[in-house]
Amino acid sequence: MSKRNPVPLGTDLAKLRSDWWVITIHANADQPICFIMTLDEVRELAHRGEKDSRVTYWLQPKAYDHEAFRDAWDRLGTPVLN
């Protein structure tokens, strides 16, 4: 994303599959900022919205923009090479 915006998650949190989520803001800048989150964290922090009887989920900036997630690449652990 080019700025700090909500991240759309779709209509069913159970359908989210990636174990790890990397949300990048200022993606076109010289120094992008990444937020590293687990699937469980994304589901837990998701915001539920409803418009015209249609439910959608979003990850609001205030949910992902935390120091614990900011450029926290160490959360991914050490890669295992085969």
GROMACS elastic network, one bead per residue, 0.5 to 0.9 nm:
[ bonds ]
;  ai    aj funct       b0    kb
    1     4     6  0.72514   500
    1     5     6  0.73615   500
    1     7     6  0.89105   500
    1    23     6  0.80019   500
    1    24     6  0.60531   500
    1    26     6  0.62342   500
    1    27     6  0.56720   500
    1    28     6  0.81052   500
    2     5     6  0.83696   500
    2    24     6  0.82237   500
    2    25     6  0.55560   500
    2    27     6  0.53183   500
    2    28     6  0.62277   500
    2    29     6  0.80741   500
    2    32     6  0.89608   500
    3    24     6  0.87219   500
    3    25     6  0.52705   500
    3    26     6  0.53197   500
    3    27     6  0.78705   500
    4    24     6  0.86967   500
    4    25     6  0.58078   500
    4    26     6  0.76408   500
    4    61     6  0.62082   500
    4    65     6  0.85313   500
    5    25     6  0.81339   500
    5    59     6  0.88248   500
    5    60     6  0.71185   500
    5    61     6  0.60116   500
    6    58     6  0.61410   500
    6    59     6  0.54448   500
    6    61     6  0.55359   500
    6    62     6  0.88460   500
    7    23     6  0.81445   500
    7    57     6  0.86629   500
    7    58     6  0.54368   500
    7    60     6  0.64986   500
    7    61     6  0.78587   500
    8    56     6  0.79585   500
    8    57     6  0.63604   500
    8    59     6  0.65252   500
    8    60     6  0.87821   500
    9    12     6  0.77818   500
    9    13     6  0.70838   500
    9    16     6  0.76936   500
    9    46     6  0.80152   500
    9    56     6  0.73084   500
    9    57     6  0.51658   500
    9    58     6  0.52226   500
    9    59     6  0.69925   500
   10    13     6  0.71889   500
   10    15     6  0.85258   500
   10    16     6  0.85348   500
   10    55     6  0.85841   500
   10    56     6  0.55550   500
   10    57     6  0.56009   500
   10    58     6  0.74532   500
   11    15     6  0.85402   500
   11    54     6  0.81302   500
   11    55     6  0.58931   500
   11    57     6  0.59537   500
   12    15     6  0.56518   500
   12    16     6  0.75672   500
   12    55     6  0.84161   500
   12    56     6  0.74615   500
   12    57     6  0.74272   500
   13    16     6  0.55320   500
   13    42     6  0.89594   500
   13    43     6  0.63325   500
   13    46     6  0.84260   500
   13    57     6  0.73573   500
   14    17     6  0.79342   500
   14    43     6  0.84325   500
   16    19     6  0.87831   500
   16    39     6  0.76185   500
   16    43     6  0.84135   500
   17    20     6  0.88294   500
   17    39     6  0.75139   500
   18    21     6  0.66534   500
   18    38     6  0.83019   500
   18    39     6  0.64347   500
   19    37     6  0.86210   500
   19    38     6  0.58359   500
   19    39     6  0.50346   500
   19    40     6  0.81040   500
   20    36     6  0.70850   500
   20    37     6  0.57936   500
   20    39     6  0.57121   500
   20    76     6  0.79721   500
   21    35     6  0.78547   500
   21    36     6  0.58357   500
   21    37     6  0.50540   500
   21    38     6  0.59846   500
   21    39     6  0.66273   500
   21    42     6  0.77634   500
   22    34     6  0.62009   500
   22    35     6  0.55186   500
   22    37     6  0.64356   500
   22    38     6  0.88427   500
   23    33     6  0.82081   500
   23    34     6  0.54912   500
   23    35     6  0.50860   500
   23    36     6  0.67249   500
   23    37     6  0.81125   500
   23    64     6  0.80318   500
   24    27     6  0.59557   500
   24    32     6  0.66116   500
   24    33     6  0.55645   500
   24    35     6  0.64014   500
   24    36     6  0.89375   500
   25    28     6  0.83486   500
   25    29     6  0.87988   500
   25    32     6  0.59237   500
   25    33     6  0.53719   500
   25    34     6  0.64886   500
   25    35     6  0.84868   500
   26    29     6  0.53026   500
   26    30     6  0.83181   500
   26    31     6  0.73502   500
   26    33     6  0.64420   500
   26    34     6  0.89283   500
   27    30     6  0.81722   500
   27    31     6  0.78716   500
   27    32     6  0.50089   500
   27    33     6  0.74237   500
   27    34     6  0.87751   500
   28    31     6  0.83057   500
   28    32     6  0.70638   500
   29    32     6  0.56771   500
   33    70     6  0.69875   500
   33    71     6  0.64822   500
   34    69     6  0.78906   500
   34    70     6  0.58429   500
   34    71     6  0.50330   500
   34    72     6  0.78653   500
   34    73     6  0.86474   500
   35    64     6  0.66871   500
   35    65     6  0.70196   500
   35    66     6  0.79836   500
   35    67     6  0.86583   500
   35    68     6  0.84559   500
   35    71     6  0.55603   500
   35    72     6  0.67563   500
   35    73     6  0.84896   500
   36    64     6  0.85990   500
   36    68     6  0.85585   500
   36    69     6  0.50398   500
   36    70     6  0.66387   500
   36    71     6  0.66198   500
   36    72     6  0.57640   500
   36    73     6  0.65639   500
   36    75     6  0.73226   500
   36    76     6  0.81274   500
   37    40     6  0.81837   500
   37    41     6  0.61535   500
   37    42     6  0.66551   500
   37    64     6  0.79295   500
   37    69     6  0.62353   500
   37    72     6  0.86230   500
   37    75     6  0.82973   500
   38    41     6  0.51797   500
   38    42     6  0.63824   500
   38    43     6  0.87450   500
   39    42     6  0.51220   500
   39    43     6  0.62230   500
   39    44     6  0.85517   500
   40    43     6  0.51450   500
   40    44     6  0.60023   500
   40    45     6  0.85336   500
   41    44     6  0.50273   500
   41    45     6  0.59891   500
   41    46     6  0.83360   500
   42    45     6  0.53105   500
   42    46     6  0.58785   500
   42    59     6  0.70525   500
   42    63     6  0.85932   500
   42    64     6  0.81902   500
   43    46     6  0.52829   500
   43    47     6  0.88261   500
   43    59     6  0.86203   500
   44    47     6  0.87516   500
   45    58     6  0.88814   500
   45    59     6  0.67091   500
   45    60     6  0.82417   500
   45    63     6  0.59635   500
   45    64     6  0.80079   500
   46    57     6  0.61403   500
   46    58     6  0.55428   500
   46    60     6  0.72526   500
   46    63     6  0.76854   500
   47    56     6  0.83698   500
   47    57     6  0.54860   500
   47    58     6  0.50848   500
   47    59     6  0.58985   500
   47    60     6  0.67710   500
   47    63     6  0.87610   500
   48    55     6  0.69172   500
   48    56     6  0.59984   500
   48    58     6  0.65796   500
   48    59     6  0.89190   500
   49    54     6  0.81753   500
   49    55     6  0.56731   500
   49    56     6  0.52128   500
   49    57     6  0.59397   500
   49    58     6  0.74891   500
   50    53     6  0.60620   500
   50    54     6  0.53779   500
   50    56     6  0.62085   500
   50    57     6  0.86336   500
   51    54     6  0.52855   500
   51    55     6  0.67146   500
   51    56     6  0.82024   500
   52    55     6  0.84855   500
   59    62     6  0.83491   500
   59    63     6  0.63849   500
   59    64     6  0.70286   500
   60    63     6  0.52913   500
   60    64     6  0.68005   500
   60    65     6  0.86384   500
   61    64     6  0.53633   500
   61    65     6  0.55643   500
   61    66     6  0.89556   500
   62    65     6  0.54944   500
   62    66     6  0.75378   500
   63    66     6  0.72468   500
   64    69     6  0.69551   500
   64    70     6  0.83425   500
   65    68     6  0.85861   500
   65    69     6  0.70623   500
   65    70     6  0.68392   500
   66    69     6  0.55536   500
   66    70     6  0.61246   500
   67    71     6  0.82720   500
   67    72     6  0.82974   500
   68    71     6  0.84660   500
   68    72     6  0.68109   500
   69    72     6  0.53076   500
   69    73     6  0.85211   500
   69    75     6  0.85580   500
   70    73     6  0.84500   500
   71    74     6  0.84500   500
   72    75     6  0.57916   500
   72    76     6  0.81363   500
   73    76     6  0.57814   500
   73    77     6  0.78575   500
   74    77     6  0.55612   500
   74    78     6  0.78854   500
   75    78     6  0.89870   500
   76    79     6  0.80361   500
